[in-house]
Amino acid sequence: MKAQNVRDLDEHELKNKLKEMDEQMFRLHFQMSMGQMDGLKKVRQMRKDRARMNTILRERELAGEKK
């Protein structure tokens, strides 16, 4: 997910997406530990997307404090 696409979402949508990603990451890690799939590439991309979302949420939080 591109940063601009993330910026277009509102705070509520971002938090919902983060929650969904957390659940999906848990399932992927569980499947990898059981040896059912080799989803390392997908896990890495999801981690980057989560970090991007958290960064944008933090930017918005800091912008709100300055005003």
PDB file of N, CA, C and O in Angstrom, chain B, residues numbered from 101:
ATOM      1  N   MET B 101       0.846  -1.167   0.000  1.00  0.00           N
ATOM      2  CA  MET B 101       0.000   0.000   0.000  1.00  0.00           C
ATOM      3  C   MET B 101       0.896   1.235   0.000  1.00  0.00           C
ATOM      4  O   MET B 101       1.809   1.354   0.817  1.00  0.00           O
ATOM      5  N   LYS B 102       0.629   2.129  -0.903  1.00  0.00           N
ATOM      6  CA  LYS B 102       1.435   3.337  -1.031  1.00  0.00           C
ATOM      7  C   LYS B 102       1.090   4.333   0.071  1.00  0.00           C
ATOM      8  O   LYS B 102      -0.012   4.321   0.620  1.00  0.00           O
ATOM      9  N   ALA B 103       2.050   5.186   0.379  1.00  0.00           N
ATOM     10  CA  ALA B 103       1.858   6.158   1.455  1.00  0.00           C
ATOM     11  C   ALA B 103       0.710   7.109   1.139  1.00  0.00           C
ATOM     12  O   ALA B 103      -0.044   7.485   2.037  1.00  0.00           O
ATOM     13  N   GLN B 104       0.568   7.500  -0.119  1.00  0.00           N
ATOM     14  CA  GLN B 104      -0.514   8.418  -0.475  1.00  0.00           C
ATOM     15  C   GLN B 104      -1.872   7.767  -0.250  1.00  0.00           C
ATOM     16  O   GLN B 104      -2.809   8.428   0.198  1.00  0.00           O
ATOM     17  N   ASN B 105      -1.989   6.470  -0.559  1.00  0.00           N
ATOM     18  CA  ASN B 105      -3.244   5.763  -0.316  1.00  0.00           C
ATOM     19  C   ASN B 105      -3.563   5.720   1.172  1.00  0.00           C
ATOM     20  O   ASN B 105      -4.726   5.830   1.563  1.00  0.00           O
ATOM     21  N   VAL B 106      -2.545   5.562   1.996  1.00  0.00           N
ATOM     22  CA  VAL B 106      -2.745   5.524   3.444  1.00  0.00           C
ATOM     23  C   VAL B 106      -3.153   6.903   3.951  1.00  0.00           C
ATOM     24  O   VAL B 106      -4.008   7.020   4.828  1.00  0.00           O
ATOM     25  N   ARG B 107      -2.542   7.937   3.399  1.00  0.00           N
ATOM     26  CA  ARG B 107      -2.869   9.306   3.824  1.00  0.00           C
ATOM     27  C   ARG B 107      -4.308   9.677   3.482  1.00  0.00           C
ATOM     28  O   ARG B 107      -4.909  10.511   4.159  1.00  0.00           O
ATOM     29  N   ASP B 108      -4.860   9.070   2.446  1.00  0.00           N
ATOM     30  CA  ASP B 108      -6.232   9.375   2.043  1.00  0.00           C
ATOM     31  C   ASP B 108      -7.274   8.789   2.998  1.00  0.00           C
ATOM     32  O   ASP B 108      -8.424   9.229   3.004  1.00  0.00           O
ATOM     33  N   LEU B 109      -6.881   7.808   3.800  1.00  0.00           N
ATOM     34  CA  LEU B 109      -7.811   7.185   4.741  1.00  0.00           C
ATOM     35  C   LEU B 109      -7.934   8.043   5.987  1.00  0.00           C
ATOM     36  O   LEU B 109      -6.996   8.747   6.363  1.00  0.00           O
ATOM     37  N   ASP B 110      -9.100   7.981   6.626  1.00  0.00           N
ATOM     38  CA  ASP B 110      -9.247   8.707   7.879  1.00  0.00           C
ATOM     39  C   ASP B 110      -8.734   7.843   9.033  1.00  0.00           C
ATOM     40  O   ASP B 110      -8.386   6.678   8.843  1.00  0.00           O
ATOM     41  N   GLU B 111      -8.695   8.426  10.219  1.00  0.00           N
ATOM     42  CA  GLU B 111      -8.088   7.751  11.377  1.00  0.00           C
ATOM     43  C   GLU B 111      -8.809   6.457  11.738  1.00  0.00           C
ATOM     44  O   GLU B 111      -8.172   5.460  12.077  1.00  0.00           O
ATOM     45  N   HIS B 112     -10.131   6.474  11.663  1.00  0.00           N
ATOM     46  CA  HIS B 112     -10.917   5.291  12.010  1.00  0.00           C
ATOM     47  C   HIS B 112     -10.616   4.134  11.043  1.00  0.00           C
ATOM     48  O   HIS B 112     -10.452   2.993  11.473  1.00  0.00           O
ATOM     49  N   GLU B 113     -10.545   4.431   9.748  1.00  0.00           N
ATOM     50  CA  GLU B 113     -10.237   3.400   8.753  1.00  0.00           C
ATOM     51  C   GLU B 113      -8.832   2.852   8.945  1.00  0.00           C
ATOM     52  O   GLU B 113      -8.608   1.651   8.801  1.00  0.00           O
ATOM     53  N   LEU B 114      -7.882   3.727   9.270  1.00  0.00           N
ATOM     54  CA  LEU B 114      -6.507   3.276   9.505  1.00  0.00           C
ATOM     55  C   LEU B 114      -6.439   2.316  10.688  1.00  0.00           C
ATOM     56  O   LEU B 114      -5.773   1.283  10.619  1.00  0.00           O
ATOM     57  N   LYS B 115      -7.122   2.656  11.760  1.00  0.00           N
ATOM     58  CA  LYS B 115      -7.090   1.786  12.942  1.00  0.00           C
ATOM     59  C   LYS B 115      -7.741   0.438  12.647  1.00  0.00           C
ATOM     60  O   LYS B 115      -7.279  -0.595  13.133  1.00  0.00           O
ATOM     61  N   ASN B 116      -8.818   0.443  11.852  1.00  0.00           N
ATOM     62  CA  ASN B 116      -9.457  -0.823  11.472  1.00  0.00           C
ATOM     63  C   ASN B 116      -8.520  -1.666  10.610  1.00  0.00           C
ATOM     64  O   ASN B 116      -8.419  -2.877  10.803  1.00  0.00           O
ATOM     65  N   LYS B 117      -7.839  -1.030   9.663  1.00  0.00           N
ATOM     66  CA  LYS B 117      -6.901  -1.762   8.805  1.00  0.00           C
ATOM     67  C   LYS B 117      -5.750  -2.336   9.626  1.00  0.00           C
ATOM     68  O   LYS B 117      -5.311  -3.460   9.379  1.00  0.00           O
ATOM     69  N   LEU B 118      -5.260  -1.570  10.601  1.00  0.00           N
ATOM     70  CA  LEU B 118      -4.179  -2.070  11.454  1.00  0.00           C
ATOM     71  C   LEU B 118      -4.628  -3.286  12.251  1.00  0.00           C
ATOM     72  O   LEU B 118      -3.871  -4.242  12.417  1.00  0.00           O
ATOM     73  N   LYS B 119      -5.847  -3.248  12.738  1.00  0.00           N
ATOM     74  CA  LYS B 119      -6.384  -4.379  13.510  1.00  0.00           C
ATOM     75  C   LYS B 119      -6.487  -5.617  12.618  1.00  0.00           C
ATOM     76  O   LYS B 119      -6.116  -6.717  13.031  1.00  0.00           O
ATOM     77  N   GLU B 120      -6.990  -5.436  11.398  1.00  0.00           N
ATOM     78  CA  GLU B 120      -7.099  -6.553  10.461  1.00  0.00           C
ATOM     79  C   GLU B 120      -5.716  -7.114  10.120  1.00  0.00           C
ATOM     80  O   GLU B 120      -5.535  -8.329  10.030  1.00  0.00           O
ATOM     81  N   MET B 121      -4.745  -6.217   9.930  1.00  0.00           N
ATOM     82  CA  MET B 121      -3.391  -6.661   9.607  1.00  0.00           C
ATOM     83  C   MET B 121      -2.774  -7.440  10.765  1.00  0.00           C
ATOM     84  O   MET B 121      -2.066  -8.422  10.541  1.00  0.00           O
ATOM     85  N   ASP B 122      -3.034  -7.014  11.991  1.00  0.00           N
ATOM     86  CA  ASP B 122      -2.514  -7.728  13.157  1.00  0.00           C
ATOM     87  C   ASP B 122      -3.047  -9.160  13.187  1.00  0.00           C
ATOM     88  O   ASP B 122      -2.302 -10.105  13.449  1.00  0.00           O
ATOM     89  N   GLU B 123      -4.342  -9.308  12.918  1.00  0.00           N
ATOM     90  CA  GLU B 123      -4.941 -10.645  12.900  1.00  0.00           C
ATOM     91  C   GLU B 123      -4.362 -11.489  11.775  1.00  0.00           C
ATOM     92  O   GLU B 123      -4.077 -12.672  11.966  1.00  0.00           O
ATOM     93  N   GLN B 124      -4.187 -10.895  10.616  1.00  0.00           N
ATOM     94  CA  GLN B 124      -3.638 -11.625   9.475  1.00  0.00           C
ATOM     95  C   GLN B 124      -2.176 -11.998   9.725  1.00  0.00           C
ATOM     96  O   GLN B 124      -1.741 -13.088   9.353  1.00  0.00           O
ATOM     97  N   MET B 125      -1.418 -11.095  10.353  1.00  0.00           N
ATOM     98  CA  MET B 125      -0.017 -11.406  10.679  1.00  0.00           C
ATOM     99  C   MET B 125       0.065 -12.578  11.644  1.00  0.00           C
ATOM    100  O   MET B 125       0.924 -13.447  11.504  1.00  0.00           O
ATOM    101  N   PHE B 126      -0.830 -12.598  12.620  1.00  0.00           N
ATOM    102  CA  PHE B 126      -0.849 -13.706  13.568  1.00  0.00           C
ATOM    103  C   PHE B 126      -1.079 -15.029  12.835  1.00  0.00           C
ATOM    104  O   PHE B 126      -0.387 -16.017  13.080  1.00  0.00           O
ATOM    105  N   ARG B 127      -2.075 -15.030  11.921  1.00  0.00           N
ATOM    106  CA  ARG B 127      -2.367 -16.255  11.171  1.00  0.00           C
ATOM    107  C   ARG B 127      -1.188 -16.666  10.302  1.00  0.00           C
ATOM    108  O   ARG B 127      -0.871 -17.853  10.217  1.00  0.00           O
ATOM    109  N   LEU B 128      -0.534 -15.707   9.653  1.00  0.00           N
ATOM    110  CA  LEU B 128       0.610 -16.027   8.802  1.00  0.00           C
ATOM    111  C   LEU B 128       1.768 -16.593   9.607  1.00  0.00           C
ATOM    112  O   LEU B 128       2.402 -17.566   9.198  1.00  0.00           O
ATOM    113  N   HIS B 129       2.042 -15.978  10.757  1.00  0.00           N
ATOM    114  CA  HIS B 129       3.128 -16.490  11.607  1.00  0.00           C
ATOM    115  C   HIS B 129       2.807 -17.902  12.095  1.00  0.00           C
ATOM    116  O   HIS B 129       3.688 -18.759  12.161  1.00  0.00           O
ATOM    117  N   PHE B 130       1.567 -18.132  12.428  1.00  0.00           N
ATOM    118  CA  PHE B 130       1.156 -19.459  12.882  1.00  0.00           C
ATOM    119  C   PHE B 130       1.337 -20.477  11.758  1.00  0.00           C
ATOM    120  O   PHE B 130       1.863 -21.565  11.990  1.00  0.00           O
ATOM    121  N   GLN B 131       0.908 -20.137  10.550  1.00  0.00           N
ATOM    122  CA  GLN B 131       1.053 -21.048   9.416  1.00  0.00           C
ATOM    123  C   GLN B 131       2.518 -21.306   9.112  1.00  0.00           C
ATOM    124  O   GLN B 131       2.896 -22.434   8.796  1.00  0.00           O
ATOM    125  N   MET B 132       3.348 -20.271   9.205  1.00  0.00           N
ATOM    126  CA  MET B 132       4.776 -20.463   8.934  1.00  0.00           C
ATOM    127  C   MET B 132       5.412 -21.358   9.978  1.00  0.00           C
ATOM    128  O   MET B 132       6.275 -22.172   9.649  1.00  0.00           O
ATOM    129  N   SER B 133       5.002 -21.224  11.229  1.00  0.00           N
ATOM    130  CA  SER B 133       5.574 -22.058  12.283  1.00  0.00           C
ATOM    131  C   SER B 133       5.165 -23.518  12.126  1.00  0.00           C
ATOM    132  O   SER B 133       5.895 -24.423  12.529  1.00  0.00           O
ATOM    133  N   MET B 134       3.997 -23.741  11.539  1.00  0.00           N
ATOM    134  CA  MET B 134       3.537 -25.098  11.295  1.00  0.00           C
ATOM    135  C   MET B 134       4.112 -25.674   9.998  1.00  0.00           C
ATOM    136  O   MET B 134       3.919 -26.850   9.690  1.00  0.00           O
ATOM    137  N   GLY B 135       4.814 -24.834   9.252  1.00  0.00           N
ATOM    138  CA  GLY B 135       5.423 -25.286   8.015  1.00  0.00           C
ATOM    139  C   GLY B 135       4.448 -25.406   6.861  1.00  0.00           C
ATOM    140  O   GLY B 135       4.734 -26.099   5.885  1.00  0.00           O
ATOM    141  N   GLN B 136       3.310 -24.752   6.951  1.00  0.00           N
ATOM    142  CA  GLN B 136       2.296 -24.884   5.920  1.00  0.00           C
ATOM    143  C   GLN B 136       2.536 -23.960   4.735  1.00  0.00           C
ATOM    144  O   GLN B 136       2.066 -24.245   3.633  1.00  0.00           O
ATOM    145  N   MET B 137       3.249 -22.870   4.931  1.00  0.00           N
ATOM    146  CA  MET B 137       3.443 -21.946   3.824  1.00  0.00           C
ATOM    147  C   MET B 137       4.770 -21.230   3.950  1.00  0.00           C
ATOM    148  O   MET B 137       5.376 -21.181   5.020  1.00  0.00           O
ATOM    149  N   ASP B 138       5.197 -20.687   2.853  1.00  0.00           N
ATOM    150  CA  ASP B 138       6.427 -19.905   2.823  1.00  0.00           C
ATOM    151  C   ASP B 138       6.063 -18.466   2.492  1.00  0.00           C
ATOM    152  O   ASP B 138       6.367 -17.981   1.402  1.00  0.00           O
ATOM    153  N   GLY B 139       5.418 -17.786   3.421  1.00  0.00           N
ATOM    154  CA  GLY B 139       4.917 -16.441   3.178  1.00  0.00           C
ATOM    155  C   GLY B 139       5.807 -15.347   3.713  1.00  0.00           C
ATOM    156  O   GLY B 139       5.314 -14.309   4.155  1.00  0.00           O
ATOM    157  N   LEU B 140       7.112 -15.558   3.683  1.00  0.00           N
ATOM    158  CA  LEU B 140       8.025 -14.577   4.246  1.00  0.00           C
ATOM    159  C   LEU B 140       7.928 -13.239   3.508  1.00  0.00           C
ATOM    160  O   LEU B 140       7.977 -12.180   4.135  1.00  0.00           O
ATOM    161  N   LYS B 141       7.792 -13.284   2.198  1.00  0.00           N
ATOM    162  CA  LYS B 141       7.704 -12.055   1.423  1.00  0.00           C
ATOM    163  C   LYS B 141       6.452 -11.267   1.800  1.00  0.00           C
ATOM    164  O   LYS B 141       6.499 -10.043   1.920  1.00  0.00           O
ATOM    165  N   LYS B 142       5.349 -11.959   1.984  1.00  0.00           N
ATOM    166  CA  LYS B 142       4.096 -11.308   2.369  1.00  0.00           C
ATOM    167  C   LYS B 142       4.193 -10.727   3.772  1.00  0.00           C
ATOM    168  O   LYS B 142       3.683  -9.636   4.027  1.00  0.00           O
ATOM    169  N   VAL B 143       4.833 -11.434   4.673  1.00  0.00           N
ATOM    170  CA  VAL B 143       5.002 -10.959   6.046  1.00  0.00           C
ATOM    171  C   VAL B 143       5.838  -9.681   6.054  1.00  0.00           C
ATOM    172  O   VAL B 143       5.508  -8.727   6.758  1.00  0.00           O
ATOM    173  N   ARG B 144       6.909  -9.658   5.281  1.00  0.00           N
ATOM    174  CA  ARG B 144       7.755  -8.467   5.226  1.00  0.00           C
ATOM    175  C   ARG B 144       6.980  -7.264   4.699  1.00  0.00           C
ATOM    176  O   ARG B 144       7.092  -6.163   5.239  1.00  0.00           O
ATOM    177  N   GLN B 145       6.197  -7.473   3.647  1.00  0.00           N
ATOM    178  CA  GLN B 145       5.417  -6.379   3.075  1.00  0.00           C
ATOM    179  C   GLN B 145       4.378  -5.877   4.071  1.00  0.00           C
ATOM    180  O   GLN B 145       4.150  -4.672   4.174  1.00  0.00           O
ATOM    181  N   MET B 146       3.752  -6.784   4.798  1.00  0.00           N
ATOM    182  CA  MET B 146       2.753  -6.384   5.788  1.00  0.00           C
ATOM    183  C   MET B 146       3.396  -5.587   6.919  1.00  0.00           C
ATOM    184  O   MET B 146       2.805  -4.628   7.415  1.00  0.00           O
ATOM    185  N   ARG B 147       4.600  -5.977   7.327  1.00  0.00           N
ATOM    186  CA  ARG B 147       5.298  -5.238   8.370  1.00  0.00           C
ATOM    187  C   ARG B 147       5.591  -3.814   7.920  1.00  0.00           C
ATOM    188  O   ARG B 147       5.457  -2.870   8.698  1.00  0.00           O
ATOM    189  N   LYS B 148       5.990  -3.662   6.665  1.00  0.00           N
ATOM    190  CA  LYS B 148       6.269  -2.332   6.135  1.00  0.00           C
ATOM    191  C   LYS B 148       4.992  -1.500   6.057  1.00  0.00           C
ATOM    192  O   LYS B 148       5.003  -0.311   6.377  1.00  0.00           O
ATOM    193  N   ASP B 149       3.899  -2.119   5.634  1.00  0.00           N
ATOM    194  CA  ASP B 149       2.625  -1.415   5.557  1.00  0.00           C
ATOM    195  C   ASP B 149       2.151  -0.976   6.934  1.00  0.00           C
ATOM    196  O   ASP B 149       1.646   0.135   7.095  1.00  0.00           O
ATOM    197  N   ARG B 150       2.313  -1.850   7.931  1.00  0.00           N
ATOM    198  CA  ARG B 150       1.922  -1.501   9.302  1.00  0.00           C
ATOM    199  C   ARG B 150       2.752  -0.327   9.807  1.00  0.00           C
ATOM    200  O   ARG B 150       2.225   0.592  10.435  1.00  0.00           O
ATOM    201  N   ALA B 151       4.049  -0.364   9.529  1.00  0.00           N
ATOM    202  CA  ALA B 151       4.924   0.724   9.965  1.00  0.00           C
ATOM    203  C   ALA B 151       4.522   2.033   9.291  1.00  0.00           C
ATOM    204  O   ALA B 151       4.517   3.087   9.927  1.00  0.00           O
ATOM    205  N   ARG B 152       4.187   1.964   8.010  1.00  0.00           N
ATOM    206  CA  ARG B 152       3.764   3.148   7.273  1.00  0.00           C
ATOM    207  C   ARG B 152       2.486   3.729   7.886  1.00  0.00           C
ATOM    208  O   ARG B 152       2.371   4.943   8.054  1.00  0.00           O
ATOM    209  N   MET B 153       1.535   2.863   8.218  1.00  0.00           N
ATOM    210  CA  MET B 153       0.278   3.321   8.813  1.00  0.00           C
ATOM    211  C   MET B 153       0.507   3.934  10.189  1.00  0.00           C
ATOM    212  O   MET B 153      -0.055   4.980  10.512  1.00  0.00           O
ATOM    213  N   ASN B 154       1.331   3.282  10.990  1.00  0.00           N
ATOM    214  CA  ASN B 154       1.618   3.817  12.324  1.00  0.00           C
ATOM    215  C   ASN B 154       2.331   5.161  12.237  1.00  0.00           C
ATOM    216  O   ASN B 154       2.079   6.048  13.052  1.00  0.00           O
ATOM    217  N   THR B 155       3.216   5.318  11.261  1.00  0.00           N
ATOM    218  CA  THR B 155       3.927   6.577  11.078  1.00  0.00           C
ATOM    219  C   THR B 155       2.962   7.695  10.729  1.00  0.00           C
ATOM    220  O   THR B 155       3.064   8.796  11.270  1.00  0.00           O
ATOM    221  N   ILE B 156       2.033   7.424   9.837  1.00  0.00           N
ATOM    222  CA  ILE B 156       1.076   8.449   9.428  1.00  0.00           C
ATOM    223  C   ILE B 156       0.136   8.798  10.585  1.00  0.00           C
ATOM    224  O   ILE B 156      -0.212   9.964  10.770  1.00  0.00           O
ATOM    225  N   LEU B 157      -0.275   7.791  11.363  1.00  0.00           N
ATOM    226  CA  LEU B 157      -1.095   8.083  12.542  1.00  0.00           C
ATOM    227  C   LEU B 157      -0.337   8.973  13.522  1.00  0.00           C
ATOM    228  O   LEU B 157      -0.913   9.895  14.100  1.00  0.00           O
ATOM    229  N   ARG B 158       0.935   8.704  13.706  1.00  0.00           N
ATOM    230  CA  ARG B 158       1.764   9.497  14.618  1.00  0.00           C
ATOM    231  C   ARG B 158       1.940  10.921  14.090  1.00  0.00           C
ATOM    232  O   ARG B 158       1.898  11.878  14.863  1.00  0.00           O
ATOM    233  N   GLU B 159       2.137  11.065  12.776  1.00  0.00           N
ATOM    234  CA  GLU B 159       2.252  12.401  12.189  1.00  0.00           C
ATOM    235  C   GLU B 159       0.995  13.219  12.450  1.00  0.00           C
ATOM    236  O   GLU B 159       1.070  14.397  12.800  1.00  0.00           O
ATOM    237  N   ARG B 160      -0.149  12.590  12.277  1.00  0.00           N
ATOM    238  CA  ARG B 160      -1.413  13.283  12.510  1.00  0.00           C
ATOM    239  C   ARG B 160      -1.569  13.661  13.972  1.00  0.00           C
ATOM    240  O   ARG B 160      -2.087  14.731  14.291  1.00  0.00           O
ATOM    241  N   GLU B 161      -1.119  12.780  14.865  1.00  0.00           N
ATOM    242  CA  GLU B 161      -1.201  13.056  16.292  1.00  0.00           C
ATOM    243  C   GLU B 161      -0.322  14.254  16.651  1.00  0.00           C
ATOM    244  O   GLU B 161      -0.746  15.127  17.408  1.00  0.00           O
ATOM    245  N   LEU B 162       0.886  14.301  16.119  1.00  0.00           N
ATOM    246  CA  LEU B 162       1.788  15.408  16.405  1.00  0.00           C
ATOM    247  C   LEU B 162       1.290  16.709  15.787  1.00  0.00           C
ATOM    248  O   LEU B 162       1.462  17.778  16.373  1.00  0.00           O
ATOM    249  N   ALA B 163       0.675  16.629  14.608  1.00  0.00           N
ATOM    250  CA  ALA B 163       0.135  17.820  13.974  1.00  0.00           C
ATOM    251  C   ALA B 163      -1.019  18.374  14.805  1.00  0.00           C
ATOM    252  O   ALA B 163      -1.207  19.588  14.875  1.00  0.00           O
ATOM    253  N   GLY B 164      -1.786  17.495  15.432  1.00  0.00           N
ATOM    254  CA  GLY B 164      -2.884  17.924  16.283  1.00  0.00           C
ATOM    255  C   GLY B 164      -2.404  18.617  17.547  1.00  0.00           C
ATOM    256  O   GLY B 164      -3.074  19.522  18.047  1.00  0.00           O
ATOM    257  N   GLU B 165      -1.262  18.211  18.070  1.00  0.00           N
ATOM    258  CA  GLU B 165      -0.701  18.826  19.283  1.00  0.00           C
ATOM    259  C   GLU B 165      -0.195  20.231  19.003  1.00  0.00           C
ATOM    260  O   GLU B 165      -0.278  21.104  19.867  1.00  0.00           O
ATOM    261  N   LYS B 166       0.324  20.454  17.816  1.00  0.00           N
ATOM    262  CA  LYS B 166       0.888  21.761  17.481  1.00  0.00           C
ATOM    263  C   LYS B 166      -0.187  22.814  17.302  1.00  0.00           C
ATOM    264  O   LYS B 166       0.053  23.999  17.535  1.00  0.00           O
ATOM    265  N   LYS B 167      -1.365  22.389  16.889  1.00  0.00           N
ATOM    266  CA  LYS B 167      -2.444  23.365  16.637  1.00  0.00           C
ATOM    267  C   LYS B 167      -3.097  23.847  17.896  1.00  0.00           C
ATOM    268  O   LYS B 167      -4.015  24.665  17.842  1.00  0.00           O
TER     269      LYS B 167
END
